[in-house]
Amino acid sequence: MLCAASASAAPGYALWGALKYPPGFTHFDYVNPAAPKGGELRLVSNVRSSTFDKYNPFTIKGSAPAYLGEMLFDSLLVGPMDENGAGYGLLAEAVNVASDGLSATFVLRREARFHDGTPVLAADVKYSFDTLMGPYTSPGYKTALEDVAGLDVLDAHTLRYRFKKPNRELPLTVGGLPVFSHAWGAGKAFDAVVMDIPIGSGPYRIGPVNFGKDITYVRDPQYWARDLNVKRGSENFDRITVKIYKDNTARLEALKAGEFDVMRFFSAGDWARRVTGKRFDTGELVKGEFQHRLPSGFQSYVINLRRGKFQDLRVREALGLALDYEWMNRQIFYGAYQRVSGLFGNTDCQAAGLPSAQELALLEPWRKEIPPAAFGPMFTPPRTDGDGSLRANLRRAQALLTEAGWTVQGGVLRNAKGEPFTIEYLDSNEGGARTVSPWARNLEKLGIQLNFRPVDFALYQQRLSKFDFDMTSMAYPGTNNPGQEFADMFGSKAAGVEDSGNYPGLRNPAVDALITRMTGAKTKAELLPACRALERVVSHSHVLIPQWTAATHRMAYNAWRLERPATVPAYSPGETWAIHTWWAQPLKVR
């Protein structure tokens, strides 16, 4: 798609077809353009670490405060919450994607300013890109930007990203990168830029900080984009304070005591039974379930293939057969969830039934490299209701383990060397034992011992980055537009890179080839067979044991302090909707 180089032309870039908002639009549909500015939003950090030890959200070591990146750093393009696969100009007033797909040229807005008052220049964009591609940041950046050949500064306000090959998503990927000033931490290696106050161009700056307790972001009254169409009606609070509590129980009790205004709930048990109290009875606090059309994601138990005992696909399939999700949903989740079934649930990329002719054409060259089941019906998690039963599933699991060379000896499952089958399940949340225990009891019937190992968040992060675990749980976000990030999650190259996102350690040339086809698709008709074939291969590889997902955002909020727009944007990521579009009520005597 070609976007003109003037403010009167197309306002951004879309993956497929036309943008929703026309040139000259005044504001996004889901905001209140007349929302008053002022007041304070009090949030709670859902980050599992108890505190933070740096202001640099891009380096590998340490923990940054919640929401810091989106508060302080603008990007060339910004994605709306009611349209997927689209970006509208923020720092950039125009983007021109070459007809051959091998470059994207961005023209910066001359009014764009960093917090120190200096202009945002093409040289700063290049500095940010080069830094993110450097040795001190997450390898996820390097993977996502692997097909970026380089960035050229054409003049003070014009820059061109060059691509190694056409990739429909790359203009959005580079357009969404954070931009920061070259003066931030000048003279230091980037991993030494720790507590230096970031020099970004976003709507908020760091305000008062009580280490271990809270951090406050203060709205910049001179924010350069405050009247821009993509920002009108947003960033309404003068102050946003993020409070920190050590555990979920403390967070919940603090909400009931009125210590903060918004809390998103991930626990069905808390939502069903414990979100109660005087403030809920008076109407000060309100429970809201907000429908969305976000992809379901693929929250899963992750099996680490780097451990020899998990190398056999039959072993991995057996572990999944012992999970009785239907019992868990009735007894633990109050029927609040649906089962995850693949990588692309609730999107056009979701595979179903038998492979299409186009999918088979992509799978056939790799027949020797992928599970035979991938050529049949799409994987569906085993059930224990209807025609299924736990007893039948466990019998099937036992047969698979026997075929793989594991036999029960004295009540313990052992291999040919007599070694027992044990699993260490790593978690940073002791509450996770509640959902793992029923599974562990079923595995025990197969002679497998699953040991729940809770560790503090810092050690959890360290062990994950070094892939030092047998099994863990991972909440993978979903996407309507899968791209290069899947090379970080499942690509062979990423499997050997410390701190990459390939936690299962999957190394499969077929997966690599399908990711390449997916990211290189020029039309949606080319994309869909590739992503559906990829979903089939990964799902039938049994490296992920699907967990569960919800179709709503469950949030409790203070209705006496906050107002919200009438329209709920279809693709809003939970509390981010409140942060960017809600506003403070005038205080009233109740």
QUIDAUR-V895850 format. One record per helix or strand of 3 or more residues. SS is the DSSP state (hx for helix, st for strand). FROM is the first residue (numbers start at 1). TO is the last residue. Records with the same first field share a line. If there is no record, write none. Layout:
SS = FROM-TO + FROM-TO
This chain:
st = 12-14 + 40-44 + 86-89 + 92-97 + 103-108 + 148-155 + 158-163 + 204-210 + 214-219 + 239-243 + 262-264 + 285-291 + 300-303 + 407-409 + 412-414 + 422-427 + 449-454 + 471-474 + 544-546 + 552-558
hx = 68-72 + 122-132 + 139-144 + 170-175 + 190-192 + 248-256 + 268-274 + 278-282 + 308-310 + 313-321 + 325-331 + 357-364 + 372-375 + 390-403 + 430-445 + 457-465 + 485-490 + 492-495 + 509-519 + 524-540 + 575-581
